[in-house]
Amino acid sequence: MSSSHGNPIIPLSSGPSSPYMGSIAGGSEWGNNLGGGGGNGLGLGLGMTDEGPRGVRSLPLVLRRLVKFRSMDFELAFWQLTYLVVAPRRVYKQTYHHKQTKNQWARDDPAMLILMAGCLGVAGLTWSILYRLSPLQTISTILIMIFRDFLLFSLITSFILYFLANKLLLAPAVPHASISDNRVEYAYAFDVAVNSFFPFFLSVYVGLLPLAAVVVRDNWVCLWVGNTLFLIAQVQYVYVTYLGYNALPFVARSELLLSPLLPIFGGYLLSLLGFNTAKHALELYFGQSWQ
């Protein structure tokens, strides 16, 4: 990494397993995957290698590493999750370092997905105990939270924003730059969706747990508490998404991604007239607002 960008912001693991600090030129797995070019550094940055059977080589690198726990940097992923809550802008400063070392903006380490799935699994188990669900209902709740609420929603959101960003938000092409250097990668759009989901998860899936018996009561103060919690979660999601696209140097109109804040605040004010968002969300999820 060039000296103009300084040292990485987020603390990194010092061992060779770190995808950011490990040796790139020394023939390691990280170095051989630089840009997907088999170690020559001339790949297209798609996270592919020439190793393994043909069917396996066709999968994105981040998917092939889902079962390679020793190559995952959980320490880095943990620090990223922490900074997404306390200082989300710092997480995206890491993308410049990744672009220079991997020739792509997106992560190729699935540690973040593993940690997020684990957090949702614990949350699903806790909610199931709270609602006294059966073992089968507990498993169903955990799977719904991981695959529908998190993965499916992130895939759909990232696809929509990937399309809109490349159509509406790009700056004029930089001279002597390739097309791929002036387009948003879908894998990066998915990373942004994953990042945005974590603060939302903490506010709703975790923050609502101790308040579940309170926000369902039929009085205005409890309604305000529950609706404000959902407002905070939605604002966090939109803001972290905006920071993700704003971090890309070729995205010029990222402020448009803040436009959902207007209907969010409008809907929040209208909901204070009598619509209890938290109560209806619990009824939709568990069939009842409270035991």
Secondary structure as GFF3:
##gff-version 3
##sequence-region A 1 291
A	DSSP	three_ten_helix	3	5	.	.	.	ID=ss1
A	DSSP	alpha_helix	29	32	.	.	.	ID=ss2
A	DSSP	three_ten_helix	34	36	.	.	.	ID=ss3
A	DSSP	alpha_helix	54	57	.	.	.	ID=ss4
A	DSSP	alpha_helix	61	64	.	.	.	ID=ss5
A	DSSP	three_ten_helix	69	71	.	.	.	ID=ss6
A	DSSP	alpha_helix	74	86	.	.	.	ID=ss7
A	DSSP	alpha_helix	88	102	.	.	.	ID=ss8
A	DSSP	alpha_helix	111	130	.	.	.	ID=ss9
A	DSSP	alpha_helix	135	143	.	.	.	ID=ss10
A	DSSP	pi_helix	144	152	.	.	.	ID=ss11
A	DSSP	alpha_helix	153	164	.	.	.	ID=ss12
A	DSSP	pi_helix	165	169	.	.	.	ID=ss13
A	DSSP	three_ten_helix	179	182	.	.	.	ID=ss14
A	DSSP	alpha_helix	186	201	.	.	.	ID=ss15
A	DSSP	pi_helix	202	206	.	.	.	ID=ss16
A	DSSP	three_ten_helix	209	211	.	.	.	ID=ss17
A	DSSP	alpha_helix	212	215	.	.	.	ID=ss18
A	DSSP	alpha_helix	220	246	.	.	.	ID=ss19
A	DSSP	three_ten_helix	254	258	.	.	.	ID=ss20
A	DSSP	alpha_helix	261	271	.	.	.	ID=ss21
A	DSSP	alpha_helix	277	286	.	.	.	ID=ss22
###
